[in-house]
Amino acid sequence: MPEIHSNDRILVFAPHPDDESLAAGGLIKRARDLNATVMVVVMTDGSSAATPDELSQYLEKSNKSNSTGIAELRYQETTSALSKLGVNTSNIIFLGYPDTGLRFLFEDYWDPDKPYQSNTPFNHFDHSPYNFTYQPNVTYTGSNVAENLKQIMNDFKPTIIIVPDGLDEHRDHWATNAFVMYSAAATNFKGTIYTYLVHKGGTKWPSPPNYQPSLNLTPPQELQSQNISWIETPLTSDEEKAKEEAVNSYGLPLSLTKGYLKSFIRTNELFIIPQTVNAQIISSTNFTKTGMPSSSFEDVRYDYNTKTLKTSDEMSSVRVARDNENCYIVINSTHQINGELIYQYHFRLLENGQFKRLDVKVQNGTAVYEKKSVNNLQPENNATAEVQGNILVLKIPLNIFKNVSFLMMNTDVNDKNGQLMDLSAWRELKVA
């Protein structure tokens, strides 16, 4: 990690209370010791950390009031943890959005008149009911999340942003990455972004999955062969000790995870430099295994059904190419493309200071533009799809992107009933 200076302003995003300490507790401690300013933004209420019975048992064992709500408890644990790292409560922002709901806000519940209804045991609201959140009573919509983040970035003026990586397997982490990418582009952020992983490979990572404070944290095995720019931050003994004290402040999740959280207490921390995908200029659209464009992003995810680490059955890679007239998004699968599956392509385009979105659905070889939000584009020129064995090629007119200053995209695959089967990380894409 490049050296931190006293004039740095570091903005750390945590999808849930404890993520900031697990992933970057040592870095936060170092920054504060160097008099750098640190602001931590907790995205959700953390209300899915326990069941009602688990919360009741924990409160009873820890001699805490049974009237304490889980969100309030998570708030208290976070302020206690960050105080161990030198961060004052005034530099902690709780947004109060629904735990396990961020992906739905980013994808399907964006518009102000279409709030998301949380359905966790402790949160059945369509707005933040907490008195300690950044915007009291804010409705659960993606546009509100983005507006909150843009306001925070404009007010805080960060030089460094720390955020979950899009390869993280928890949907809230995946969506936090997307929201921050979106908001950073919207505010013309020119600093440095580093990403981190917390959920990768189930409980197989960190390895070994227990308290080993004398060991190094190494990248997940399934990512070690991929083209990822890893940044390692060795921790001093004081930094590691402060991180351990911070992690120990999270009594509720510690009581339920059998010490798993402590497996992040190591002699170092790992971060990733985000990648930008540059579309490869091509002359032939006959995509075979040997003719695939080189610009790609691959994804290996943990299969919670088979308990194995594997390249996805539906998308082993997503590659991007273009010629003078069209942009080609090429999905490579490990088997023949299934016509009944629903392949979806999502784009966010910054054009003349305004974000627009483009959503394309492909099923049975037919591509159609979808209307998911009021700012959806509905281009006159049709998109088309072609199957070439185990390769699905989406062709989009290049002129859609001609005035775009920033472009991000991801893809996902659903079964015929709309059940999510696979999705890729969001990536910044350059096609010009």
N, C-alpha and C positions, 0 to 999 in steps of 0.2 A: 504494500500500500504506500503510495507516495506520502511524503511527510505532511503532517497536519500543522497548520500555523494558527496563531492566536486570532487572526482576522478571519478565519474560516467560519462559515455558518452552515452547520450540518443538520439536514432535515431527515429524520429517520421515520420510516413508515412501518407500522406493525399491524398486520391484519387483526390480531387478537392480543390481548394482554399476555405478555411473556415472550412474544416473538422477538421484540427488540433486544431483550437481554440474552436470549438463546443465541441469536445470530450475531449481535454486534455489541454485547455488553462490554467487552474489553476495549473495543474501539471508542465507545462512548466515554468510558473512564479516561482513556488517554486524551481524548479531545478536551474534556473538562479540565484535566490536569494542566493542559497547555493553554487554558483560558479561551479555547474556542467555544463558540456558542452552539448549543445543541437543542433542537426542538424535536420532540417525539410526538407523532400523530398515531393514535390508536383508532383503527378504522371501525371496528365492530364492538358490540357490547359484551362479547365473550360469553354469551348466555348458553352456548351449547357445550360448555366445558364439563357439565355434570348433569345427571338426572335429578329430579326432585328428591328422591331417596338418598342419592349420594351426597347432595348438598346438605340435607338435614343431618345425616350421619357425621359429615365433616364438621359442621357447625357445633354439633353436640360434643364431639371429641376434642375440639379445639377451644371449647368454652366461649364460643362466640354467640351473639344473640341470634335466636332462631328467626327473628324478624328481618334479618339482613337478606336482601335480595341478592341474587347471584351477580347481577351487573354491578351493584354497589360493592360487593366483595371484591370483584375483579378490579374495580377502580381503586379500592384501598390497597390491594396487593401491588398494583402497578406503581402508585405513588411511593410506596415503601421501597420497592425494588429499585426504582430510578434514583431515589435519594441516596442509595448505596453507591451509585455511579456518579453522583454529583449533579444530578439534574433536579431543579426545583419544580414544584407542582405547577408554577406559573408557566413553565416551558413544556407542559404536557397537555396535549389536546385530545379529548375524547369526542369522536364524531357520533357514536351511538347507533350506527347502522346495524342491521340484523346479522348476527352470526349465522354463517352458511348461506347468506342471501346475496353476497356481493356479485357473484356471477350473473344472477338473474337481473340485478339492477343494471349491470353494464350491457347486457345483451337484449333483454326483453321489456324491462320496466324503466325506460329512459325518460319518457315524456312526463311533464309535471302533472298532467291530469290522469296518469295511470300509475298510482303508487303500488308498491309491492306489499303484500300482506305476509308478515312473518308467521311461521308456524312451528317455532321451537317451543318446548314445554314452558319456558319462562317468558316468551315474547310472542304475543298474538296481535301485535300492533302493526299499523301501516305508517307509523311515525315514531320518532324518538320520544319515549315517555320520561326520560331521565332529566334531572335538574342540573347535572354536571356536564352536559354536552355542549359542544361548540355552538351549535344553532338549536336552541330549545324547540321542541315540537316539529323539527324538520321532517317532512314526509319522505318516505323511503322510495326515492327515484334516483336513477342514474344521473340525471342532469343536476340534481342537488348535490350528489357526491362530487361531481366534477366542479361545480361552482364553489363548494367548500374548499376543495384542494387548490383551485386557482387563486382564491382569496388568500389562503394561507401562504402560498408561494409568493404572491405579490407583496404581502405584508412582511414576510420573514426574509425574503431575498436570499435564498440559500446559495452557497457555492458548491456544496456537495449534497447529493441525494442518495440515501440508502433505502432500498426497496426490495421486496421479494422478487425472485426470478420467475419468469413465465413458465419455466420447467417444473416449478414446485407443483406437487400433485394435489395439494389442497385447493379447492376451487376459490376460496377467499383470497389465498395468496396469489393465485393466477390472476384473479380479477383486480387485486390491488396493484399488481404490476401494470395491467392494462389502464386502469384509471390514472396512475401516475404518469405513464408514457403520454397519455392523452393530454393531461393537464400541464405537464412540462412543456409540451409542444405549443399548447395554447397560450402559455405565458412567455414563450420565447426564451426558455431557460437555456443558458449557455455554459453552465457549470459541468461538473462531472457526475455521472450516475454509476453507482455500483449496486449490484444485486446480490441476493443471498438465498440459500436454500434452507428450509427446515424440514419439509416433508418430501422425502425421496426414497422410494423402495420400502415403504411400510416401516417396520421397526428394524430393518436390516442396515439402516444408516442413521446416525453415525455408527461406525464399526470400530470396536465392539460396542453394542448398544447398552452400555452401562457406565458407571462413574469411573473414569480412567483419567484423572487430571494430569498425569505425567506423559500421556500420549499426544501425538499430533492428530489433528483433524484432517483427514484426507478426502478428496472428492469421491462421490459415489462411484462404485466400480463401473456401472453401466455408462457413465459419462466420461470416463478417463480416456477413452479412445476417440472422443468427438472433438471437433474443432472449437473448443471453449477456452477463452482467455481467463485463467484463474489468477486471482490475486491473493497472496497469503500474508496475513498479519501476525507475526510472532508476538505473543503477549509476555509482558514482564510478570514476575510473581505477584506483584501488587495488583496488576490489572486482572490477572486470573482470579486472585482472591476476591476482589471486588465483584467480579462477574459471578462467582460462586455465591456470594452473599445476596446478590440480586436475584439469582435463580431460586435460592432458598426462600425468598420472600413469597413465592407463588405456592402457598401451602395447598390450595385446592387441587390444581393440576398435578402437583407432586404426589399427592395422596392417591391419585388414580392411575398414574402411569408407571408405577413400579421402578422409579428411578430413571426412566428414559430421558427426562428433561436434563438430568445431570450428565448425560453422555455428551452434551455440547460444551461441558467445562473441560477444555483441553488447553494445550500450550499455545494454540494459535486460533485464528478465525479465518474463514475463507469467503471470498467475494468473487464476483464475476463481472467482467467488462461486457456490457450488452453488445450484441452483434447487430449490424445493419445488413440486410440482404440486398445486394445489387443485382438487378435483373440482367441475365446474360443476353447479349445481342446474338441472334441466331439467323440462319438462312433457311433452315429446314425445320418443318414441324412434325417430322416423323420421329417421334420420341420412342426410342428403344432403350434397352438397358445400357447400351454403349453410347447412345446418342442423347442421353438425358443432360439437361443443362447443369452446369457445375454449381450454380448459385442455389443453395438449399438450406433448409434447417430440418434436422432429424430429431426424433423424440422417442425416448425409451421410458415407459411408465410401468408402474407396479400394478399388476393385475390382482385385485383384491379377491377375485373369485378363485383363482388357481394358486394364489400366494406365490407367484413367481415374477421375476423380473424379465420382461421381454419387450422386443420391439412390437409396436402395436400391430394387431392383425389387419386393421383397416388402413392405417397410414404409417408407412415406415419412413417416408420423407415427403416434404412439400418443396417443390422447386419452382423457380420463377425465370421466365425468359421473355424476350420481346423481339419483334422485328419492327419495320417502319410503320406498321398499321395496327398491330394487335399486341396485347399482353397475354401470356400463357401461364396459367397456374397449373402445375403438373403434380398430381398426387400419385405417389408410387405405393402400391399395396403389396403385401406378401402373398396375395392370392388373386384370382380373377376378380375384377370389379363386380360387385353385386348390384344389379340394376334396381332392386327393391330398396336398397339403402338410400338414405337422404344425405347427400353431401352438401354442406353449406360453406359459403365463402363470405367473410365479413371484412369490410374495409372501412377505415376512418380517414377522411381526407380533409386537410386544412387548406382552404382556398380563400384567399383575400381576407385572412384573419378569422374566417368562420369555418367551423367543423361541419362536415356533411358525412353521411354514411351511405355505403353501397352494400347491399346484401343480395347474394345470388344463391339460389337453391337448384341443385341438380338431382334429378331422379329419373330413372329409366331413360337416360341419355338426353333428357330435355332440360335446358337451363332457363330459369325465369328470374326476373328481378322481384325482390320482396319489398313490401312496405312495412317496416317494423317501427318506424318513428316518423315524426313530422319532418325531420331533416333528411329523410331518405331520398337519394337520387333515383329517378326513373328514366334512364337514358333512352333515346329514340332508337339507337342501334342495338340490336339484340346481342346477347351473349350466347355462345353455342358450346356444346360439350361433345367430346369424342372419346370413346373407349378404345384403347390399344392394348389388349391383353390385360395385364395387371396395372395398367396406367390409365388414369382419367385426366383428360386435358380440358381445362376451361379456357375458352378464348374470349377476351374482353377487348372492345375497341380501345386503342391506346389514347385516343383524344379525350377520353373521360378524365384522364389524369394530367392533361396538358398545362393547367394553371395551378397545379397542386404544389405547395411548398413543403408539406409533410404528409406522409402516407404510412399507415400501419395496417396490418392484416393478420387474420388467423383463419383456420379452417376447422370444421368439426364434422363428425359423422354420426348419424342417428339411425336407429332402426325404423321400420315403416310406421311404427306407432309413436315416433318422435322421442324415443328414449335415447339419451346420449350414450354413445359407445366409445368415442375417441375424440380428442381435440388437440390442437397444436397451441403452442405459446404464441402470443402476439409478437410480431416482429416489425421493426421499422423497415420499410421497403422503398427502394429507389428504382424507378423505371426510366428516368430521363437519361 
